[in-house]
């Protein structure tokens, strides 16, 4: 006969953990408030508007010309580009971030 293999509990002492606090009635957690969208600075808002202008094909192609030239060409052809875009471009004409295009 082969010797009977023992259980692990035969070698190691069984330790039961004491329960803390007993049973508790769980109250429903309060609803999680949706985080507010981050507030954008004036510059970030302007750059978003310029990006929308860049990606809108109804004002014509934008390859090889500046944003201001594209705006003026769209106005010349009666495409009614937003006046706010021209105001942004004229206000920040020296900042390279405003002349850079995203496409």
Phi and psi restraints in degrees (range 20) as a CNS / XPLOR table:
assign (resid 1 and name C) (resid 2 and name N)
       (resid 2 and name CA) (resid 2 and name C) 1.0 -89.2 20.0 2
assign (resid 2 and name N) (resid 2 and name CA)
       (resid 2 and name C) (resid 3 and name N) 1.0 145.8 20.0 2
assign (resid 2 and name C) (resid 3 and name N)
       (resid 3 and name CA) (resid 3 and name C) 1.0 -66.4 20.0 2
assign (resid 3 and name N) (resid 3 and name CA)
       (resid 3 and name C) (resid 4 and name N) 1.0 143.5 20.0 2
assign (resid 3 and name C) (resid 4 and name N)
       (resid 4 and name CA) (resid 4 and name C) 1.0 -73.5 20.0 2
assign (resid 4 and name N) (resid 4 and name CA)
       (resid 4 and name C) (resid 5 and name N) 1.0 130.7 20.0 2
assign (resid 4 and name C) (resid 5 and name N)
       (resid 5 and name CA) (resid 5 and name C) 1.0 -76.3 20.0 2
assign (resid 5 and name N) (resid 5 and name CA)
       (resid 5 and name C) (resid 6 and name N) 1.0 136.5 20.0 2
assign (resid 5 and name C) (resid 6 and name N)
       (resid 6 and name CA) (resid 6 and name C) 1.0 -82.9 20.0 2
assign (resid 6 and name N) (resid 6 and name CA)
       (resid 6 and name C) (resid 7 and name N) 1.0 164.6 20.0 2
assign (resid 6 and name C) (resid 7 and name N)
       (resid 7 and name CA) (resid 7 and name C) 1.0 -85.6 20.0 2
assign (resid 7 and name N) (resid 7 and name CA)
       (resid 7 and name C) (resid 8 and name N) 1.0 158.8 20.0 2
assign (resid 7 and name C) (resid 8 and name N)
       (resid 8 and name CA) (resid 8 and name C) 1.0 -64.7 20.0 2
assign (resid 8 and name N) (resid 8 and name CA)
       (resid 8 and name C) (resid 9 and name N) 1.0 -28.7 20.0 2
assign (resid 8 and name C) (resid 9 and name N)
       (resid 9 and name CA) (resid 9 and name C) 1.0 -71.9 20.0 2
assign (resid 9 and name N) (resid 9 and name CA)
       (resid 9 and name C) (resid 10 and name N) 1.0 -15.3 20.0 2
assign (resid 9 and name C) (resid 10 and name N)
       (resid 10 and name CA) (resid 10 and name C) 1.0 -71.8 20.0 2
assign (resid 10 and name N) (resid 10 and name CA)
       (resid 10 and name C) (resid 11 and name N) 1.0 -29.0 20.0 2
assign (resid 10 and name C) (resid 11 and name N)
       (resid 11 and name CA) (resid 11 and name C) 1.0 -91.3 20.0 2
assign (resid 11 and name N) (resid 11 and name CA)
       (resid 11 and name C) (resid 12 and name N) 1.0 -41.9 20.0 2
assign (resid 11 and name C) (resid 12 and name N)
       (resid 12 and name CA) (resid 12 and name C) 1.0 -107.9 20.0 2
assign (resid 12 and name N) (resid 12 and name CA)
       (resid 12 and name C) (resid 13 and name N) 1.0 140.9 20.0 2
assign (resid 12 and name C) (resid 13 and name N)
       (resid 13 and name CA) (resid 13 and name C) 1.0 -72.3 20.0 2
assign (resid 13 and name N) (resid 13 and name CA)
       (resid 13 and name C) (resid 14 and name N) 1.0 135.1 20.0 2
assign (resid 13 and name C) (resid 14 and name N)
       (resid 14 and name CA) (resid 14 and name C) 1.0 -81.0 20.0 2
assign (resid 14 and name N) (resid 14 and name CA)
       (resid 14 and name C) (resid 15 and name N) 1.0 124.6 20.0 2
assign (resid 14 and name C) (resid 15 and name N)
       (resid 15 and name CA) (resid 15 and name C) 1.0 -116.9 20.0 2
assign (resid 15 and name N) (resid 15 and name CA)
       (resid 15 and name C) (resid 16 and name N) 1.0 121.6 20.0 2
assign (resid 15 and name C) (resid 16 and name N)
       (resid 16 and name CA) (resid 16 and name C) 1.0 -97.5 20.0 2
assign (resid 16 and name N) (resid 16 and name CA)
       (resid 16 and name C) (resid 17 and name N) 1.0 133.5 20.0 2
assign (resid 16 and name C) (resid 17 and name N)
       (resid 17 and name CA) (resid 17 and name C) 1.0 -84.4 20.0 2
assign (resid 17 and name N) (resid 17 and name CA)
       (resid 17 and name C) (resid 18 and name N) 1.0 138.4 20.0 2
assign (resid 17 and name C) (resid 18 and name N)
       (resid 18 and name CA) (resid 18 and name C) 1.0 -76.2 20.0 2
assign (resid 18 and name N) (resid 18 and name CA)
       (resid 18 and name C) (resid 19 and name N) 1.0 140.3 20.0 2
assign (resid 18 and name C) (resid 19 and name N)
       (resid 19 and name CA) (resid 19 and name C) 1.0 -79.6 20.0 2
assign (resid 19 and name N) (resid 19 and name CA)
       (resid 19 and name C) (resid 20 and name N) 1.0 139.3 20.0 2
assign (resid 19 and name C) (resid 20 and name N)
       (resid 20 and name CA) (resid 20 and name C) 1.0 -98.6 20.0 2
assign (resid 20 and name N) (resid 20 and name CA)
       (resid 20 and name C) (resid 21 and name N) 1.0 129.3 20.0 2
assign (resid 20 and name C) (resid 21 and name N)
       (resid 21 and name CA) (resid 21 and name C) 1.0 75.2 20.0 2
assign (resid 21 and name N) (resid 21 and name CA)
       (resid 21 and name C) (resid 22 and name N) 1.0 -8.0 20.0 2
assign (resid 21 and name C) (resid 22 and name N)
       (resid 22 and name CA) (resid 22 and name C) 1.0 67.4 20.0 2
assign (resid 22 and name N) (resid 22 and name CA)
       (resid 22 and name C) (resid 23 and name N) 1.0 -160.9 20.0 2
assign (resid 22 and name C) (resid 23 and name N)
       (resid 23 and name CA) (resid 23 and name C) 1.0 -78.0 20.0 2
assign (resid 23 and name N) (resid 23 and name CA)
       (resid 23 and name C) (resid 24 and name N) 1.0 138.7 20.0 2
assign (resid 23 and name C) (resid 24 and name N)
       (resid 24 and name CA) (resid 24 and name C) 1.0 -121.9 20.0 2
assign (resid 24 and name N) (resid 24 and name CA)
       (resid 24 and name C) (resid 25 and name N) 1.0 145.2 20.0 2
assign (resid 24 and name C) (resid 25 and name N)
       (resid 25 and name CA) (resid 25 and name C) 1.0 -81.0 20.0 2
assign (resid 25 and name N) (resid 25 and name CA)
       (resid 25 and name C) (resid 26 and name N) 1.0 119.7 20.0 2
assign (resid 25 and name C) (resid 26 and name N)
       (resid 26 and name CA) (resid 26 and name C) 1.0 -82.5 20.0 2
assign (resid 26 and name N) (resid 26 and name CA)
       (resid 26 and name C) (resid 27 and name N) 1.0 122.7 20.0 2
assign (resid 26 and name C) (resid 27 and name N)
       (resid 27 and name CA) (resid 27 and name C) 1.0 -88.1 20.0 2
assign (resid 27 and name N) (resid 27 and name CA)
       (resid 27 and name C) (resid 28 and name N) 1.0 147.8 20.0 2
assign (resid 27 and name C) (resid 28 and name N)
       (resid 28 and name CA) (resid 28 and name C) 1.0 -63.5 20.0 2
assign (resid 28 and name N) (resid 28 and name CA)
       (resid 28 and name C) (resid 29 and name N) 1.0 140.2 20.0 2
assign (resid 28 and name C) (resid 29 and name N)
       (resid 29 and name CA) (resid 29 and name C) 1.0 -72.2 20.0 2
assign (resid 29 and name N) (resid 29 and name CA)
       (resid 29 and name C) (resid 30 and name N) 1.0 148.8 20.0 2
assign (resid 29 and name C) (resid 30 and name N)
       (resid 30 and name CA) (resid 30 and name C) 1.0 -67.0 20.0 2
assign (resid 30 and name N) (resid 30 and name CA)
       (resid 30 and name C) (resid 31 and name N) 1.0 150.2 20.0 2
assign (resid 30 and name C) (resid 31 and name N)
       (resid 31 and name CA) (resid 31 and name C) 1.0 -63.1 20.0 2
assign (resid 31 and name N) (resid 31 and name CA)
       (resid 31 and name C) (resid 32 and name N) 1.0 143.2 20.0 2
assign (resid 31 and name C) (resid 32 and name N)
       (resid 32 and name CA) (resid 32 and name C) 1.0 -78.6 20.0 2
assign (resid 32 and name N) (resid 32 and name CA)
       (resid 32 and name C) (resid 33 and name N) 1.0 126.2 20.0 2
assign (resid 32 and name C) (resid 33 and name N)
       (resid 33 and name CA) (resid 33 and name C) 1.0 -72.6 20.0 2
assign (resid 33 and name N) (resid 33 and name CA)
       (resid 33 and name C) (resid 34 and name N) 1.0 137.5 20.0 2
assign (resid 33 and name C) (resid 34 and name N)
       (resid 34 and name CA) (resid 34 and name C) 1.0 -71.0 20.0 2
assign (resid 34 and name N) (resid 34 and name CA)
       (resid 34 and name C) (resid 35 and name N) 1.0 134.8 20.0 2
assign (resid 34 and name C) (resid 35 and name N)
       (resid 35 and name CA) (resid 35 and name C) 1.0 -68.2 20.0 2
assign (resid 35 and name N) (resid 35 and name CA)
       (resid 35 and name C) (resid 36 and name N) 1.0 143.5 20.0 2
assign (resid 35 and name C) (resid 36 and name N)
       (resid 36 and name CA) (resid 36 and name C) 1.0 -72.9 20.0 2
assign (resid 36 and name N) (resid 36 and name CA)
       (resid 36 and name C) (resid 37 and name N) 1.0 143.9 20.0 2
assign (resid 36 and name C) (resid 37 and name N)
       (resid 37 and name CA) (resid 37 and name C) 1.0 -63.2 20.0 2
assign (resid 37 and name N) (resid 37 and name CA)
       (resid 37 and name C) (resid 38 and name N) 1.0 144.6 20.0 2
assign (resid 37 and name C) (resid 38 and name N)
       (resid 38 and name CA) (resid 38 and name C) 1.0 -62.8 20.0 2
assign (resid 38 and name N) (resid 38 and name CA)
       (resid 38 and name C) (resid 39 and name N) 1.0 141.7 20.0 2
assign (resid 38 and name C) (resid 39 and name N)
       (resid 39 and name CA) (resid 39 and name C) 1.0 -76.4 20.0 2
assign (resid 39 and name N) (resid 39 and name CA)
       (resid 39 and name C) (resid 40 and name N) 1.0 128.7 20.0 2
assign (resid 39 and name C) (resid 40 and name N)
       (resid 40 and name CA) (resid 40 and name C) 1.0 -91.9 20.0 2
assign (resid 40 and name N) (resid 40 and name CA)
       (resid 40 and name C) (resid 41 and name N) 1.0 144.1 20.0 2
assign (resid 40 and name C) (resid 41 and name N)
       (resid 41 and name CA) (resid 41 and name C) 1.0 -74.9 20.0 2
assign (resid 41 and name N) (resid 41 and name CA)
       (resid 41 and name C) (resid 42 and name N) 1.0 169.0 20.0 2
assign (resid 41 and name C) (resid 42 and name N)
       (resid 42 and name CA) (resid 42 and name C) 1.0 -61.1 20.0 2
assign (resid 42 and name N) (resid 42 and name CA)
       (resid 42 and name C) (resid 43 and name N) 1.0 -39.3 20.0 2
assign (resid 42 and name C) (resid 43 and name N)
       (resid 43 and name CA) (resid 43 and name C) 1.0 -65.1 20.0 2
assign (resid 43 and name N) (resid 43 and name CA)
       (resid 43 and name C) (resid 44 and name N) 1.0 -43.0 20.0 2
assign (resid 43 and name C) (resid 44 and name N)
       (resid 44 and name CA) (resid 44 and name C) 1.0 -65.0 20.0 2
assign (resid 44 and name N) (resid 44 and name CA)
       (resid 44 and name C) (resid 45 and name N) 1.0 -38.0 20.0 2
assign (resid 44 and name C) (resid 45 and name N)
       (resid 45 and name CA) (resid 45 and name C) 1.0 -64.1 20.0 2
assign (resid 45 and name N) (resid 45 and name CA)
       (resid 45 and name C) (resid 46 and name N) 1.0 -43.9 20.0 2
assign (resid 45 and name C) (resid 46 and name N)
       (resid 46 and name CA) (resid 46 and name C) 1.0 -61.8 20.0 2
assign (resid 46 and name N) (resid 46 and name CA)
       (resid 46 and name C) (resid 47 and name N) 1.0 -43.2 20.0 2
assign (resid 46 and name C) (resid 47 and name N)
       (resid 47 and name CA) (resid 47 and name C) 1.0 -66.4 20.0 2
assign (resid 47 and name N) (resid 47 and name CA)
       (resid 47 and name C) (resid 48 and name N) 1.0 -33.8 20.0 2
assign (resid 47 and name C) (resid 48 and name N)
       (resid 48 and name CA) (resid 48 and name C) 1.0 -65.5 20.0 2
assign (resid 48 and name N) (resid 48 and name CA)
       (resid 48 and name C) (resid 49 and name N) 1.0 -41.3 20.0 2
assign (resid 48 and name C) (resid 49 and name N)
       (resid 49 and name CA) (resid 49 and name C) 1.0 -63.4 20.0 2
assign (resid 49 and name N) (resid 49 and name CA)
       (resid 49 and name C) (resid 50 and name N) 1.0 -41.7 20.0 2
assign (resid 49 and name C) (resid 50 and name N)
       (resid 50 and name CA) (resid 50 and name C) 1.0 -64.7 20.0 2
assign (resid 50 and name N) (resid 50 and name CA)
       (resid 50 and name C) (resid 51 and name N) 1.0 -37.6 20.0 2
assign (resid 50 and name C) (resid 51 and name N)
       (resid 51 and name CA) (resid 51 and name C) 1.0 -65.3 20.0 2
assign (resid 51 and name N) (resid 51 and name CA)
       (resid 51 and name C) (resid 52 and name N) 1.0 -41.7 20.0 2
assign (resid 51 and name C) (resid 52 and name N)
       (resid 52 and name CA) (resid 52 and name C) 1.0 -61.7 20.0 2
assign (resid 52 and name N) (resid 52 and name CA)
       (resid 52 and name C) (resid 53 and name N) 1.0 -39.6 20.0 2
assign (resid 52 and name C) (resid 53 and name N)
       (resid 53 and name CA) (resid 53 and name C) 1.0 -63.0 20.0 2
assign (resid 53 and name N) (resid 53 and name CA)
       (resid 53 and name C) (resid 54 and name N) 1.0 -42.1 20.0 2
assign (resid 53 and name C) (resid 54 and name N)
       (resid 54 and name CA) (resid 54 and name C) 1.0 -61.6 20.0 2
assign (resid 54 and name N) (resid 54 and name CA)
       (resid 54 and name C) (resid 55 and name N) 1.0 -38.4 20.0 2
assign (resid 54 and name C) (resid 55 and name N)
       (resid 55 and name CA) (resid 55 and name C) 1.0 -88.1 20.0 2
assign (resid 55 and name N) (resid 55 and name CA)
       (resid 55 and name C) (resid 56 and name N) 1.0 -3.9 20.0 2
assign (resid 55 and name C) (resid 56 and name N)
       (resid 56 and name CA) (resid 56 and name C) 1.0 -90.9 20.0 2
assign (resid 56 and name N) (resid 56 and name CA)
       (resid 56 and name C) (resid 57 and name N) 1.0 111.5 20.0 2
assign (resid 56 and name C) (resid 57 and name N)
       (resid 57 and name CA) (resid 57 and name C) 1.0 -76.5 20.0 2
assign (resid 57 and name N) (resid 57 and name CA)
       (resid 57 and name C) (resid 58 and name N) 1.0 -10.3 20.0 2
assign (resid 57 and name C) (resid 58 and name N)
       (resid 58 and name CA) (resid 58 and name C) 1.0 -70.7 20.0 2
assign (resid 58 and name N) (resid 58 and name CA)
       (resid 58 and name C) (resid 59 and name N) 1.0 -10.4 20.0 2
assign (resid 58 and name C) (resid 59 and name N)
       (resid 59 and name CA) (resid 59 and name C) 1.0 -98.8 20.0 2
assign (resid 59 and name N) (resid 59 and name CA)
       (resid 59 and name C) (resid 60 and name N) 1.0 11.7 20.0 2
assign (resid 59 and name C) (resid 60 and name N)
       (resid 60 and name CA) (resid 60 and name C) 1.0 93.1 20.0 2
assign (resid 60 and name N) (resid 60 and name CA)
       (resid 60 and name C) (resid 61 and name N) 1.0 173.4 20.0 2
assign (resid 60 and name C) (resid 61 and name N)
       (resid 61 and name CA) (resid 61 and name C) 1.0 -68.3 20.0 2
assign (resid 61 and name N) (resid 61 and name CA)
       (resid 61 and name C) (resid 62 and name N) 1.0 156.1 20.0 2
assign (resid 61 and name C) (resid 62 and name N)
       (resid 62 and name CA) (resid 62 and name C) 1.0 -124.0 20.0 2
assign (resid 62 and name N) (resid 62 and name CA)
       (resid 62 and name C) (resid 63 and name N) 1.0 15.0 20.0 2
assign (resid 62 and name C) (resid 63 and name N)
       (resid 63 and name CA) (resid 63 and name C) 1.0 -78.3 20.0 2
assign (resid 63 and name N) (resid 63 and name CA)
       (resid 63 and name C) (resid 64 and name N) 1.0 126.5 20.0 2
assign (resid 63 and name C) (resid 64 and name N)
       (resid 64 and name CA) (resid 64 and name C) 1.0 81.5 20.0 2
assign (resid 64 and name N) (resid 64 and name CA)
       (resid 64 and name C) (resid 65 and name N) 1.0 4.5 20.0 2
assign (resid 64 and name C) (resid 65 and name N)
       (resid 65 and name CA) (resid 65 and name C) 1.0 -130.7 20.0 2
assign (resid 65 and name N) (resid 65 and name CA)
       (resid 65 and name C) (resid 66 and name N) 1.0 160.9 20.0 2
assign (resid 65 and name C) (resid 66 and name N)
       (resid 66 and name CA) (resid 66 and name C) 1.0 -78.4 20.0 2
assign (resid 66 and name N) (resid 66 and name CA)
       (resid 66 and name C) (resid 67 and name N) 1.0 168.2 20.0 2
assign (resid 66 and name C) (resid 67 and name N)
       (resid 67 and name CA) (resid 67 and name C) 1.0 -62.9 20.0 2
assign (resid 67 and name N) (resid 67 and name CA)
       (resid 67 and name C) (resid 68 and name N) 1.0 -41.0 20.0 2
assign (resid 67 and name C) (resid 68 and name N)
       (resid 68 and name CA) (resid 68 and name C) 1.0 -65.9 20.0 2
assign (resid 68 and name N) (resid 68 and name CA)
       (resid 68 and name C) (resid 69 and name N) 1.0 -40.8 20.0 2
assign (resid 68 and name C) (resid 69 and name N)
       (resid 69 and name CA) (resid 69 and name C) 1.0 -63.0 20.0 2
assign (resid 69 and name N) (resid 69 and name CA)
       (resid 69 and name C) (resid 70 and name N) 1.0 -39.6 20.0 2
assign (resid 69 and name C) (resid 70 and name N)
       (resid 70 and name CA) (resid 70 and name C) 1.0 -64.7 20.0 2
assign (resid 70 and name N) (resid 70 and name CA)
       (resid 70 and name C) (resid 71 and name N) 1.0 -42.5 20.0 2
assign (resid 70 and name C) (resid 71 and name N)
       (resid 71 and name CA) (resid 71 and name C) 1.0 -61.4 20.0 2
assign (resid 71 and name N) (resid 71 and name CA)
       (resid 71 and name C) (resid 72 and name N) 1.0 -46.3 20.0 2
assign (resid 71 and name C) (resid 72 and name N)
       (resid 72 and name CA) (resid 72 and name C) 1.0 -64.4 20.0 2
assign (resid 72 and name N) (resid 72 and name CA)
       (resid 72 and name C) (resid 73 and name N) 1.0 -39.5 20.0 2
assign (resid 72 and name C) (resid 73 and name N)
       (resid 73 and name CA) (resid 73 and name C) 1.0 -64.6 20.0 2
assign (resid 73 and name N) (resid 73 and name CA)
       (resid 73 and name C) (resid 74 and name N) 1.0 -41.5 20.0 2
assign (resid 73 and name C) (resid 74 and name N)
       (resid 74 and name CA) (resid 74 and name C) 1.0 -63.5 20.0 2
assign (resid 74 and name N) (resid 74 and name CA)
       (resid 74 and name C) (resid 75 and name N) 1.0 -39.7 20.0 2
assign (resid 74 and name C) (resid 75 and name N)
       (resid 75 and name CA) (resid 75 and name C) 1.0 -67.1 20.0 2
assign (resid 75 and name N) (resid 75 and name CA)
       (resid 75 and name C) (resid 76 and name N) 1.0 -39.1 20.0 2
assign (resid 75 and name C) (resid 76 and name N)
       (resid 76 and name CA) (resid 76 and name C) 1.0 -62.4 20.0 2
assign (resid 76 and name N) (resid 76 and name CA)
       (resid 76 and name C) (resid 77 and name N) 1.0 -36.8 20.0 2
assign (resid 76 and name C) (resid 77 and name N)
       (resid 77 and name CA) (resid 77 and name C) 1.0 -89.5 20.0 2
assign (resid 77 and name N) (resid 77 and name CA)
       (resid 77 and name C) (resid 78 and name N) 1.0 7.5 20.0 2
assign (resid 77 and name C) (resid 78 and name N)
       (resid 78 and name CA) (resid 78 and name C) 1.0 74.1 20.0 2
assign (resid 78 and name N) (resid 78 and name CA)
       (resid 78 and name C) (resid 79 and name N) 1.0 29.4 20.0 2
assign (resid 78 and name C) (resid 79 and name N)
       (resid 79 and name CA) (resid 79 and name C) 1.0 -89.5 20.0 2
assign (resid 79 and name N) (resid 79 and name CA)
       (resid 79 and name C) (resid 80 and name N) 1.0 -0.1 20.0 2
assign (resid 79 and name C) (resid 80 and name N)
       (resid 80 and name CA) (resid 80 and name C) 1.0 51.3 20.0 2
assign (resid 80 and name N) (resid 80 and name CA)
       (resid 80 and name C) (resid 81 and name N) 1.0 63.4 20.0 2
assign (resid 80 and name C) (resid 81 and name N)
       (resid 81 and name CA) (resid 81 and name C) 1.0 -70.5 20.0 2
assign (resid 81 and name N) (resid 81 and name CA)
       (resid 81 and name C) (resid 82 and name N) 1.0 153.0 20.0 2
assign (resid 81 and name C) (resid 82 and name N)
       (resid 82 and name CA) (resid 82 and name C) 1.0 -63.3 20.0 2
assign (resid 82 and name N) (resid 82 and name CA)
       (resid 82 and name C) (resid 83 and name N) 1.0 133.2 20.0 2
assign (resid 82 and name C) (resid 83 and name N)
       (resid 83 and name CA) (resid 83 and name C) 1.0 -64.5 20.0 2
assign (resid 83 and name N) (resid 83 and name CA)
       (resid 83 and name C) (resid 84 and name N) 1.0 -30.1 20.0 2
assign (resid 83 and name C) (resid 84 and name N)
       (resid 84 and name CA) (resid 84 and name C) 1.0 -59.7 20.0 2
assign (resid 84 and name N) (resid 84 and name CA)
       (resid 84 and name C) (resid 85 and name N) 1.0 -34.7 20.0 2
assign (resid 84 and name C) (resid 85 and name N)
       (resid 85 and name CA) (resid 85 and name C) 1.0 -63.7 20.0 2
assign (resid 85 and name N) (resid 85 and name CA)
       (resid 85 and name C) (resid 86 and name N) 1.0 -45.7 20.0 2
assign (resid 85 and name C) (resid 86 and name N)
       (resid 86 and name CA) (resid 86 and name C) 1.0 -63.6 20.0 2
assign (resid 86 and name N) (resid 86 and name CA)
       (resid 86 and name C) (resid 87 and name N) 1.0 -41.0 20.0 2
assign (resid 86 and name C) (resid 87 and name N)
       (resid 87 and name CA) (resid 87 and name C) 1.0 -60.6 20.0 2
assign (resid 87 and name N) (resid 87 and name CA)
       (resid 87 and name C) (resid 88 and name N) 1.0 -42.9 20.0 2
assign (resid 87 and name C) (resid 88 and name N)
       (resid 88 and name CA) (resid 88 and name C) 1.0 -63.3 20.0 2
assign (resid 88 and name N) (resid 88 and name CA)
       (resid 88 and name C) (resid 89 and name N) 1.0 -45.4 20.0 2
assign (resid 88 and name C) (resid 89 and name N)
       (resid 89 and name CA) (resid 89 and name C) 1.0 -65.0 20.0 2
assign (resid 89 and name N) (resid 89 and name CA)
       (resid 89 and name C) (resid 90 and name N) 1.0 -38.8 20.0 2
assign (resid 89 and name C) (resid 90 and name N)
       (resid 90 and name CA) (resid 90 and name C) 1.0 -73.5 20.0 2
assign (resid 90 and name N) (resid 90 and name CA)
       (resid 90 and name C) (resid 91 and name N) 1.0 -34.7 20.0 2
assign (resid 90 and name C) (resid 91 and name N)
       (resid 91 and name CA) (resid 91 and name C) 1.0 -68.1 20.0 2
assign (resid 91 and name N) (resid 91 and name CA)
       (resid 91 and name C) (resid 92 and name N) 1.0 -38.1 20.0 2
assign (resid 91 and name C) (resid 92 and name N)
       (resid 92 and name CA) (resid 92 and name C) 1.0 -115.9 20.0 2
assign (resid 92 and name N) (resid 92 and name CA)
       (resid 92 and name C) (resid 93 and name N) 1.0 42.7 20.0 2
assign (resid 92 and name C) (resid 93 and name N)
       (resid 93 and name CA) (resid 93 and name C) 1.0 -68.8 20.0 2
assign (resid 93 and name N) (resid 93 and name CA)
       (resid 93 and name C) (resid 94 and name N) 1.0 -20.3 20.0 2
assign (resid 93 and name C) (resid 94 and name N)
       (resid 94 and name CA) (resid 94 and name C) 1.0 -93.1 20.0 2
assign (resid 94 and name N) (resid 94 and name CA)
       (resid 94 and name C) (resid 95 and name N) 1.0 -13.3 20.0 2
assign (resid 94 and name C) (resid 95 and name N)
       (resid 95 and name CA) (resid 95 and name C) 1.0 -82.6 20.0 2
assign (resid 95 and name N) (resid 95 and name CA)
       (resid 95 and name C) (resid 96 and name N) 1.0 119.8 20.0 2
assign (resid 95 and name C) (resid 96 and name N)
       (resid 96 and name CA) (resid 96 and name C) 1.0 -65.4 20.0 2
assign (resid 96 and name N) (resid 96 and name CA)
       (resid 96 and name C) (resid 97 and name N) 1.0 -22.7 20.0 2
assign (resid 96 and name C) (resid 97 and name N)
       (resid 97 and name CA) (resid 97 and name C) 1.0 -65.7 20.0 2
assign (resid 97 and name N) (resid 97 and name CA)
       (resid 97 and name C) (resid 98 and name N) 1.0 -28.5 20.0 2
assign (resid 97 and name C) (resid 98 and name N)
       (resid 98 and name CA) (resid 98 and name C) 1.0 -84.0 20.0 2
assign (resid 98 and name N) (resid 98 and name CA)
       (resid 98 and name C) (resid 99 and name N) 1.0 -22.8 20.0 2
assign (resid 98 and name C) (resid 99 and name N)
       (resid 99 and name CA) (resid 99 and name C) 1.0 -90.0 20.0 2
assign (resid 99 and name N) (resid 99 and name CA)
       (resid 99 and name C) (resid 100 and name N) 1.0 -17.8 20.0 2
assign (resid 99 and name C) (resid 100 and name N)
       (resid 100 and name CA) (resid 100 and name C) 1.0 -71.7 20.0 2
assign (resid 100 and name N) (resid 100 and name CA)
       (resid 100 and name C) (resid 101 and name N) 1.0 140.5 20.0 2
assign (resid 100 and name C) (resid 101 and name N)
       (resid 101 and name CA) (resid 101 and name C) 1.0 -108.7 20.0 2
assign (resid 101 and name N) (resid 101 and name CA)
       (resid 101 and name C) (resid 102 and name N) 1.0 149.8 20.0 2
assign (resid 101 and name C) (resid 102 and name N)
       (resid 102 and name CA) (resid 102 and name C) 1.0 -114.1 20.0 2
assign (resid 102 and name N) (resid 102 and name CA)
       (resid 102 and name C) (resid 103 and name N) 1.0 92.7 20.0 2
